[in-house]
């Protein structure tokens, strides 16, 4: 009922920045939380950041606190992930997720997922 499309991935040098976008379509008239997850080579998919419907609550993985910022513009049905001070260990496929709830969701229990966008950070 909600389709998600990520964009903004690419190749960046360590210390650089990237801004990922996630556009939602479909049942966007109902409140929904949004989140970002990533899967690095040889690792399991892990939580990165999440934001609730109103934008008043946010949660981040310890590994990205102080460097990444999640935000959303509901009028555009879009969530963002601003990534600063990127490190080689941030290299991963980044996935956008959505769930119909007014709460912030910081687990993998999301109903809808995008196909992912690749972020590669060179050393």
LINHU-V232341 format. One record per backbone hydrogen bond with DSSP energy under -0.5 kcal/mol. NH is the residue of the N-H (numbers start at 1). CO is the residue of the C=O. E is the energy in kcal/mol with one decimal. If there is no record, write none. Layout:
nh->NH co->CO e->E
nh->NH co->CO e->E
//
This chain:
nh->3 co->25 e->-2.9
nh->5 co->23 e->-1.6
nh->7 co->21 e->-1.9
nh->10 co->118 e->-0.6
nh->12 co->120 e->-2.7
nh->14 co->122 e->-2.2
nh->15 co->86 e->-3.2
nh->16 co->13 e->-2.2
nh->18 co->83 e->-2.1
nh->20 co->81 e->-2.5
nh->21 co->7 e->-2.5
nh->22 co->79 e->-2.2
nh->23 co->5 e->-2.2
nh->24 co->77 e->-3.2
nh->25 co->3 e->-2.0
nh->27 co->1 e->-3.8
nh->27 co->25 e->-0.5
nh->28 co->26 e->-2.2
nh->30 co->27 e->-0.7
nh->33 co->99 e->-2.8
nh->34 co->51 e->-2.4
nh->35 co->97 e->-2.2
nh->36 co->49 e->-3.2
nh->37 co->95 e->-2.6
nh->38 co->46 e->-2.3
nh->39 co->93 e->-1.9
nh->43 co->40 e->-2.2
nh->46 co->38 e->-3.2
nh->48 co->36 e->-2.3
nh->49 co->36 e->-1.7
nh->50 co->59 e->-2.1
nh->51 co->34 e->-2.8
nh->52 co->57 e->-1.9
nh->55 co->52 e->-0.6
nh->59 co->50 e->-1.9
nh->61 co->48 e->-2.5
nh->64 co->61 e->-1.7
nh->65 co->61 e->-1.0
nh->67 co->64 e->-2.2
nh->68 co->64 e->-2.4
nh->69 co->82 e->-2.2
nh->71 co->80 e->-1.7
nh->73 co->78 e->-2.8
nh->76 co->73 e->-1.4
nh->77 co->74 e->-0.9
nh->78 co->73 e->-1.9
nh->79 co->22 e->-2.3
nh->80 co->71 e->-2.8
nh->81 co->20 e->-2.1
nh->82 co->69 e->-2.9
nh->83 co->18 e->-3.3
nh->83 co->81 e->-0.6
nh->84 co->67 e->-1.8
nh->84 co->82 e->-0.6
nh->85 co->15 e->-0.6
nh->86 co->16 e->-2.3
nh->90 co->87 e->-2.4
nh->91 co->88 e->-1.8
nh->92 co->119 e->-2.0
nh->93 co->39 e->-2.2
nh->94 co->92 e->-0.6
nh->94 co->117 e->-3.0
nh->95 co->37 e->-3.2
nh->97 co->35 e->-2.4
nh->98 co->112 e->-2.1
nh->99 co->33 e->-1.9
nh->101 co->99 e->-1.4
nh->106 co->104 e->-0.5
nh->110 co->108 e->-2.0
nh->111 co->98 e->-0.8
nh->112 co->98 e->-2.2
nh->114 co->96 e->-2.5
nh->117 co->94 e->-2.0
nh->119 co->92 e->-2.8
nh->120 co->10 e->-2.7
nh->122 co->12 e->-2.2
nh->122 co->120 e->-0.6
//
